Amino acid sequence: MKYLSFFFAFLLLSAPTLASEDFKVDVPSFPVGKNAMIPDVHVFDGFGCSGKNRSPAITWSNAPGATKSFAVTMYDPDAPTGSGWWHWIVYNIPASASSLAEGAGVVRSTTLPRGSLQARNDYGVHAYGGPCPPEGDRPHRYIITVFALKDKLDVPEDASAALIGFQLNKKALATVSITGFYGR
């Protein structure tokens, strides 16, 4: 009996807490491969960039059964800021949702799943802000992460990306990411 208890404790402690091999994400318009670039339709329109600033369609599947809500972020760790650049944060997405439509990341969006909220990005707006790295930089990485959460976030409307990131990591059951590249 002693060995059986040890065996079950070992299994419990060795189980991954934030990884789920079945949890998947797809961003159909993000080409695969380091040399493939995010299309201009998703690139920011400003700061010297002239894209359409349209958020990509994102789908996910096979989230953990205990998921109570989702969040989606898009982050550039290569931005020359010392802290990266938050392009998009959507949180309190209902557990019944499995996608965000292309173009849903506009201010006061009516196409996000009901109850979803957009946090202020590093462009200063509660919306999607596309890639726009400095001219001449090597292509930057744009990491889209879907968080399966054990609860909704309870944060102020103008919460910083750091506060939201802390809450996301604290409440995450599983995460899954996909990376796109863009340079100019």
C-alpha positions in Angstrom: 0.0 0.0 0.0 2.9 2.4 0.8 4.3 1.9 -2.7 0.9 2.4 -4.3 0.5 5.8 -2.5 4.0 6.8 -3.6 3.2 5.9 -7.2 0.0 8.0 -7.3 1.7 10.9 -5.6 4.5 10.7 -8.2 1.9 10.7 -11.0 0.1 13.7 -9.6 3.3 15.7 -9.0 4.8 14.9 -12.5 1.6 16.0 -14.4 2.2 19.2 -16.4 0.3 22.2 -15.0 0.2 24.6 -18.0 0.8 22.2 -20.9 -1.9 20.4 -22.7 -0.7 18.4 -25.7 -4.3 18.4 -27.0 -4.9 22.2 -26.7 -4.4 23.6 -30.1 -4.4 27.1 -31.8 -4.6 28.1 -35.4 -4.1 31.5 -37.1 -4.8 30.6 -40.7 -3.4 33.9 -42.1 -0.1 33.6 -40.3 2.3 31.8 -42.7 4.4 29.1 -41.2 8.2 29.4 -41.2 10.7 32.0 -40.1 11.1 33.5 -43.6 7.3 33.9 -44.1 5.9 37.2 -43.1 2.6 38.2 -41.6 0.5 39.7 -44.4 0.0 43.5 -44.7 -3.7 43.1 -43.8 -2.6 42.6 -40.2 0.1 45.2 -40.1 -0.4 48.5 -38.2 -1.4 51.6 -40.1 0.8 54.3 -38.5 4.4 54.8 -37.2 5.6 54.5 -40.8 3.7 51.3 -41.5 0.8 51.2 -43.9 -1.1 48.0 -43.3 -4.8 47.5 -42.8 -4.5 46.9 -39.0 -7.0 44.1 -39.1 -6.8 41.5 -36.3 -6.4 37.9 -37.5 -8.9 35.1 -37.2 -7.9 32.8 -34.3 -9.4 29.4 -33.5 -8.6 27.0 -30.7 -9.7 23.5 -29.7 -9.3 20.8 -27.0 -9.0 23.2 -24.0 -9.1 21.6 -20.5 -12.6 20.6 -19.3 -12.3 22.9 -16.2 -11.9 26.0 -18.4 -14.2 28.9 -17.3 -12.9 31.5 -19.7 -10.2 32.3 -22.3 -7.9 35.1 -23.0 -5.9 35.8 -26.2 -2.8 38.0 -26.3 -0.4 39.1 -29.1 3.0 40.2 -27.9 6.3 41.2 -29.5 9.2 40.3 -27.3 11.7 41.8 -29.8 10.4 45.4 -29.6 13.3 47.8 -28.5 11.5 48.9 -25.4 13.2 46.8 -22.7 9.8 45.2 -22.0 8.5 44.1 -25.4 5.2 45.4 -26.9 1.6 44.3 -26.2 -0.3 44.4 -29.5 -3.6 42.8 -28.3 -5.2 41.5 -25.1 -8.7 40.0 -25.1 -9.9 38.5 -21.9 -13.1 37.1 -20.2 -13.9 35.3 -23.5 -16.6 32.8 -22.6 -15.7 29.1 -22.1 -18.2 28.3 -24.9 -16.1 30.2 -27.5 -13.5 28.6 -29.7 -12.6 31.5 -32.0 -12.2 35.2 -32.7 -13.3 36.4 -36.1 -10.9 38.3 -38.4 -11.3 42.0 -37.7 -12.9 41.5 -34.3 -10.2 43.6 -32.6 -11.6 47.1 -33.2 -12.5 49.6 -30.5 -15.9 48.7 -29.0 -16.1 45.6 -31.1 -19.5 44.0 -31.7 -18.0 40.8 -33.1 -16.1 39.6 -30.1 -17.8 36.8 -28.2 -20.4 38.3 -25.7 -18.7 39.4 -22.5 -15.2 39.6 -23.9 -13.1 42.7 -23.0 -10.1 44.2 -24.7 -7.3 45.7 -22.6 -5.3 48.7 -23.5 -2.5 47.8 -25.8 0.9 49.5 -26.0 -0.5 51.8 -28.8 -2.8 53.1 -26.0 -6.1 51.8 -27.3 -8.5 49.0 -26.2 -8.2 47.2 -29.6 -5.8 45.3 -31.8 -2.7 47.1 -33.0 -0.7 45.2 -35.7 3.0 44.7 -36.2 5.2 47.7 -37.0 8.8 47.1 -36.0 11.4 49.7 -36.6 12.6 49.9 -40.2 15.8 47.9 -40.7 15.4 45.7 -37.6 15.5 41.9 -38.2 12.0 40.5 -38.4 10.2 40.5 -35.0 8.3 37.6 -33.4 4.6 38.2 -32.8 3.4 35.6 -30.4 -0.3 34.9 -30.1 -1.2 33.0 -27.0 -4.5 31.5 -26.0 -5.0 31.0 -22.2 -7.5 28.5 -20.9 -8.4 30.0 -17.5 -9.9 28.6 -14.3 -11.9 31.8 -13.8 -12.6 35.2 -15.4 -10.3 38.1 -14.7 -11.4 40.8 -12.3 -9.2 43.7 -13.2 -9.9 47.5 -13.6 -10.9 48.6 -17.1 -7.6 50.4 -17.7 -5.4 47.7 -16.1 -1.9 47.5 -17.5 -0.7 44.6 -19.6 1.6 43.6 -16.7 -1.3 43.3 -14.2 -3.4 41.4 -16.7 -0.4 39.2 -17.6 0.1 38.4 -13.8 -3.6 37.4 -13.6 -3.5 35.3 -16.7 -0.5 33.4 -15.5 -2.0 33.0 -12.0 -5.3 31.6 -13.4 -4.0 29.6 -16.4 -5.0 25.9 -16.7 -3.2 25.6 -20.0 -1.7 27.9 -22.7 -1.0 27.4 -26.4 0.9 29.7 -28.7 1.7 30.4 -32.3 4.4 32.8 -33.6 4.3 34.9 -36.8 7.1 37.1 -38.1 7.2 40.6 -39.6 10.0 42.9 -40.6 10.5 45.9 -42.9 
